[in-house]
C-alpha cells in the first residue's frame, strides 16, 4: 500500500495537490478527509468522487498533517489500498441511539472479513454526549477486544453541530466506519494520555449512568470548586466549565488497565455533572492538575514502544488527538505531533476531536478524553 498526504485551505488547493499526487501514476482508492467546519465539504467530496475515491470524512477542532497542525484547513490521507480490503459503512443515528447504530455497522461487516478492524468517527456529540454507548455496540458484536480506533467529529470549538461525511452523504448525527480486513492490512494502535493524578482517591457516591450527583457524599460542583481553588465562579456556565477544566481534570480508576480521563460537563440547574462515559456508583476517581510538557515526551515514548513491540514498520499513520490537548498545550502540542510522525517517518494525517476511541493500555475498548490515539497501518 502506498499513502500520500495533501493539504490546503481551498478546494482549488486540493485540486492542485491531488493532481500532483497522482502525476506519477498513483491512483488513490481511499481518502480520509479531516477539515474545518468552515470548509465547503461538498466541493471537496465532489472533487474526490470524480476520481473514484471513497471518502471517510469528519469536521474538526483542528487539523493534523504530517508534522504540522493547523486550523481552518483541509488535511487528507490518500491510500491506494485494494478496494477488496476495506468497506466504508455510514449510518444515521436512529431511535436506538449510539449503541444500536454501532451494533448495526458492526453486524454489516460480519460477512465481509473474518478478522475486521475499524476506523471510526461519529457526529452529534452535543446532541447526546453519552458517546460511550458506541463502544457498547461494538462490544456486543465483537467482544471487549474489538479493534476500534477513531474520534468524534469537531466543530471548531463552537460546541454546536458536528458533521461526518462520505460520498454523497453528510450528517450531523451519524456513525461511520472503515471496516478493514485485518488479515490483509495489519493495524495496531495505542491510546496515550499520560496525565498524572494527585492526592487520594475519591468515591462516586451517587450516579446514574454518565450523570454524577455525589462525590464523597458532596455535590460534585461544590467539591470540585473547592479543590480547584475557584472562590468566585463565573455566572456563565460555559465560562465556569472552561475555568474548571483548565484547573482540574478527573481521572477514572479502572480495576483492569490504565485509568482513563473524564471531562466534566456541568448541569448547574439540576446540580450534576455528566460525562461522555459511564461513572458507576462506588467507582474511584482522582484529580489531575494541568500537565507539564513532559507528558508530551511520555506520549511519544509510548508510541515508540508500540513500534518496538508490535509494529516495526508502517505505510501510514493516523492521529486522533483530543481537542483538550490542544487547549492544554497550545502550540507546544506540535512537539507530540512531530515526535510521533518521526517514529515511522510515514505519511500521517489526523485531527483534534471531541472524544477518542481505542483500547486502553492493559484494558479494553474505551472512550477517552484528553487522549491521543495513534494508529499505524501496514499492508501484509
C-alpha positions in Angstrom: 0.0 0.0 0.0 1.2 3.5 -0.8 -0.1 6.5 1.1 0.3 10.3 0.4 -0.9 13.3 2.4 -2.2 16.5 0.8 -3.5 19.7 2.4 -4.7 23.2 1.7 -7.3 25.8 2.6 -9.4 26.0 -0.6 -10.9 23.5 -2.9 -8.5 24.7 -5.6 -5.6 24.0 -3.3 -6.8 20.4 -3.0 -7.4 20.0 -6.7 -3.8 21.1 -7.5 -2.4 18.9 -4.7 -4.5 15.9 -5.8 -3.3 16.2 -9.4 0.2 16.5 -8.2 -0.1 13.4 -6.0 -1.5 11.4 -9.0 1.0 12.7 -11.5 3.4 9.7 -11.0 0.6 7.2 -11.6 -0.6 6.9 -8.0 -4.3 6.0 -8.0 -5.9 6.5 -4.6 -8.9 4.4 -3.7 -9.5 5.8 -0.2 -9.3 9.3 1.2 -9.5 10.2 4.9 -10.6 13.8 4.9 -10.4 16.0 8.1 -11.4 19.6 7.6 -12.6 22.7 9.3 -16.4 23.1 9.6 -16.0 26.4 7.6 -14.8 24.5 4.6 -17.1 23.6 1.6 -17.3 19.8 2.3 -19.5 19.2 -0.7 -16.9 20.7 -3.1 -14.1 18.6 -1.6 -16.2 15.4 -1.8 -17.2 16.2 -5.5 -13.5 16.6 -6.4 -12.6 13.2 -4.9 -15.7 11.4 -6.0 -15.0 12.3 -9.6 -11.7 10.5 -9.3 -13.4 7.4 -8.0 -12.0 7.8 -4.5 -14.0 6.5 -1.5 -14.3 9.1 1.3 -14.2 8.9 5.1 -14.5 12.4 6.4 -15.1 14.5 9.6 -15.2 18.1 10.7 -12.6 19.0 13.3 -11.4 21.2 16.1 -8.0 21.5 14.3 -6.2 19.5 11.6 -3.0 17.4 11.6 -0.9 16.9 8.5 2.4 15.1 8.9 4.5 17.2 11.3 2.2 20.2 11.4 -1.1 21.3 12.9 -3.5 23.9 11.5 -7.0 25.3 11.8 -9.5 26.3 9.1 -7.8 23.9 6.7 -8.1 20.6 5.0 -6.0 17.5 5.8 -6.3 14.4 3.6 -4.6 11.0 3.7 -4.8 9.2 0.3 -4.3 5.5 0.1 -4.2 3.1 -2.9 -5.5 0.2 -0.7 -7.1 -2.7 -2.6 -10.9 -2.0 -2.5 -11.4 -5.6 -1.6 -9.7 -5.0 1.7 -12.0 -2.3 3.1 -15.6 -1.1 3.2 -17.0 2.2 4.3 -20.2 1.8 6.3 -22.2 5.0 7.1 -25.4 5.0 9.1 -27.6 7.7 10.7 -28.2 7.5 14.4 -31.9 6.4 14.9 -34.2 6.0 17.8 -32.0 3.1 19.1 -29.2 5.6 19.8 -25.4 5.2 19.6 -25.3 1.6 20.8 -27.7 0.4 18.2 -26.0 2.2 15.3 -22.6 0.8 16.3 -24.1 -2.6 16.6 -25.6 -2.2 13.2 -22.4 -1.1 11.4 -20.6 -3.9 13.1 -23.1 -6.6 12.0 -22.9 -5.3 8.4 -19.1 -6.1 8.5 -19.5 -9.6 9.7 -19.9 -11.2 6.3 -17.1 -9.1 4.8 -14.0 -10.2 6.7 -13.1 -12.9 9.2 -10.9 -10.5 11.1 -12.2 -6.9 10.8 -10.7 -3.8 12.3 -12.4 -0.5 12.4 -11.5 3.2 11.9 -14.5 5.0 13.5 -15.9 8.5 13.6 -19.3 9.9 14.7 -21.2 13.2 14.8 -23.7 14.7 17.2 -21.9 14.8 20.5 -23.6 17.9 21.6 -27.0 16.4 20.8 -26.1 13.5 23.2 -22.7 13.5 24.9 -23.0 9.9 26.2 -20.8 8.5 23.4 -19.6 5.5 25.4 -22.7 3.8 24.0 -20.8 3.5 20.7 -18.3 1.2 22.4 -21.2 -0.9 23.9 -22.5 -1.5 20.3 -19.1 -2.7 19.0 -18.5 -4.9 22.1 -21.9 -6.5 21.7 -20.8 -7.9 18.4 -17.0 -8.4 18.7 -16.5 -8.5 22.5 -14.2 -6.5 24.7 -11.2 -6.8 22.4 -13.0 -5.2 19.4 -10.4 -3.4 17.3 -11.7 0.1 17.0 -9.7 3.4 16.7 -11.0 6.8 16.0 -12.5 10.1 17.2 -15.7 12.1 17.3 -16.0 15.0 14.8 -15.4 18.5 15.9 -16.9 22.0 15.3 -14.1 24.4 15.7 -14.8 24.7 19.4 -18.3 26.2 18.8 -19.9 23.4 20.8 -22.6 23.1 18.2 -23.3 20.7 15.2 -20.5 18.4 14.1 -20.5 16.5 10.8 -19.3 13.3 9.2 -19.4 12.6 5.5 -18.7 10.2 2.7 -19.5 10.1 -1.0 -23.0 11.7 -1.4 -23.7 11.6 2.3 -23.3 14.1 5.1 -24.9 14.2 8.6 -24.8 16.0 12.0 -25.9 12.8 13.8 -24.4 9.6 12.3 -21.7 6.9 12.7 -19.2 5.7 10.1 -16.5 3.1 10.0 -13.9 1.9 7.6 -14.1 -1.9 8.1 -10.7 -3.3 7.2 -9.6 -6.8 6.5 -7.0 -7.2 9.3 -5.7 -10.4 7.7 -4.6 -8.2 4.7 -3.8 -5.0 6.5 -2.1 -5.0 9.8 -3.5 -2.3 12.1 -2.1 -1.5 15.6 -2.8 1.4 17.8 -2.4 2.9 21.2 -4.3 5.3 23.4 -1.9 7.5 25.3 -2.7 10.3 27.7 0.0 10.3 30.4 -1.9 12.8 32.7 -0.6 12.4 36.3 -3.0 12.1 39.2 -2.5 13.7 42.6 -3.9 13.1 46.1 -6.1 10.3 47.4 -8.9 8.6 45.6 -12.5 10.0 45.8 -15.6 7.8 45.6 -18.6 8.4 43.4 -21.4 8.1 45.9 -24.4 8.9 43.7 -24.7 8.5 39.9 -27.0 7.3 37.1 -25.1 6.1 34.1 -23.0 9.1 33.0 -24.5 11.6 35.4 -22.8 12.2 38.8 -24.8 13.7 41.7 -22.4 13.0 44.5 -18.6 12.6 45.2 -17.7 11.5 48.7 -21.2 12.5 49.7 -20.9 16.1 48.5 -22.5 17.8 45.5 -19.9 17.5 42.7 -19.7 21.1 41.8 -19.0 22.3 45.3 -16.3 19.7 45.8 -14.5 20.4 42.5 -14.6 24.2 43.0 -13.0 23.8 46.4 -10.2 21.5 45.1 -9.7 23.7 42.1 -9.4 26.8 44.3 -12.1 28.7 42.5 -13.7 31.0 45.0 -15.6 33.3 42.7 -17.1 31.1 39.9 -18.3 32.7 36.7 -22.1 33.0 36.4 -22.0 31.8 32.8 -22.0 28.0 32.8 -19.8 27.6 29.8 -17.2 30.0 31.3 -17.4 28.1 34.5 -16.8 24.8 32.7 -13.8 26.2 30.9 -12.2 27.5 34.0 -12.9 24.4 36.0 -11.5 22.0 33.3 -8.4 24.3 32.9 -7.8 23.9 36.7 -8.6 20.3 37.4 -9.3 17.2 35.5 -10.9 13.9 36.6 -9.2 10.5 36.2 -11.5 7.4 36.5 -9.6 4.5 38.0 -10.1 1.0 36.4 -9.8 -2.4 38.1 -8.0 -3.6 34.9 -5.8 -1.5 32.7 -4.7 2.2 32.9 -7.1 4.8 34.3 -8.9 7.0 31.8 -9.6 10.7 31.7 -13.1 12.2 32.0 -14.0 15.8 31.3 -16.9 17.2 33.3 -19.9 18.9 31.6 -21.9 20.9 34.1 -25.7 20.9 34.6 -25.9 23.8 37.0 -29.6 23.9 37.3 -30.1 20.3 38.4 -26.8 20.1 40.3 -25.0 17.3 38.5 -22.1 16.6 36.2 -22.4 14.5 33.1 -19.7 12.8 31.1 -19.1 11.1 27.7 -18.8 7.7 29.5 -20.3 5.9 32.5 -19.4 6.8 36.0 -20.7 3.9 38.2 -21.5 4.4 41.8 -18.7 3.2 44.0 -16.0 3.8 41.4 -12.9 5.7 42.3 -11.6 8.9 40.8 -8.5 11.0 41.3 -7.9 14.6 40.3 -5.2 15.8 37.9 -3.7 19.3 37.6 -2.8 20.8 34.3 0.1 18.8 32.9 3.6 19.9 32.1 5.4 19.4 28.8 7.0 16.1 30.0 3.6 14.5 29.3 4.2 15.0 25.5 7.5 13.2 25.7 5.9 10.4 27.7 3.3 10.1 25.0 6.0 9.9 22.3 7.8 7.2 24.2 4.5 5.2 24.5 4.2 5.2 20.7 7.8 4.3 20.3 7.1 1.2 22.4 4.2 0.4 20.1 6.7 0.4 17.2 9.2 -1.6 19.1 6.9 -4.3 20.4 4.1 -4.6 17.7 4.6 -2.5 14.6 8.1 -2.1 13.4 7.0 -0.7 10.0 4.1 1.4 8.8 2.8 2.5 5.4 0.6 5.2 7.0 -0.2 6.7 10.4 -3.4 8.3 11.7 -3.6 10.5 14.8 -6.8 11.2 16.6 -6.0 13.8 19.4 -8.3 15.3 21.9 -9.1 18.9 21.4 -8.4 19.3 25.1 -4.8 18.5 24.5 -4.7 21.4 22.0 -6.2 23.8 24.5 -4.0 22.5 27.4 -0.7 22.7 25.5 -1.3 25.3 22.8 1.3 25.4 20.1 3.5 23.1 22.1 1.3 20.2 21.0 3.4 20.2 17.8 6.1 18.6 19.9 3.9 15.5 20.3 2.7 15.5 16.6 6.2 15.9 15.3 7.6 13.3 17.6 5.0 10.7 16.7 5.4 11.3 12.9 9.2 10.8 13.1 8.8 7.3 14.7 7.9 5.6 11.5 8.6 8.6 9.2 5.4 7.6 7.3 2.7 9.9 5.9 0.5 11.0 8.8 -2.9 12.8 9.0 -5.4 13.3 11.7 -7.5 15.8 13.6 -8.3 17.2 17.1 -11.6 15.6 18.1 -14.3 15.6 20.8 -13.9 12.1 22.3 -11.4 9.4 21.3 -11.9 5.6 20.9 -9.3 2.9 21.4 -8.2 0.1 23.7 -6.8 1.3 27.0 -3.4 0.1 27.8 -3.9 -3.2 29.6 -7.6 -2.9 29.3 -10.4 -3.0 26.8 -12.0 -0.7 24.2 -12.9 2.6 25.8 -14.0 6.1 25.0 -11.4 8.6 26.2 -10.9 12.3 27.0 -7.6 14.3 26.8 -6.0 11.4 24.9 -4.2 10.8 21.7 -5.0 7.7 19.6 -2.1 6.7 17.3 -2.9 4.1 14.6 -0.4 2.6 12.2 -1.2 0.7 9.0 0.9 -1.9 7.1 -0.3 -3.9 4.2 0.7 -7.6 4.7 
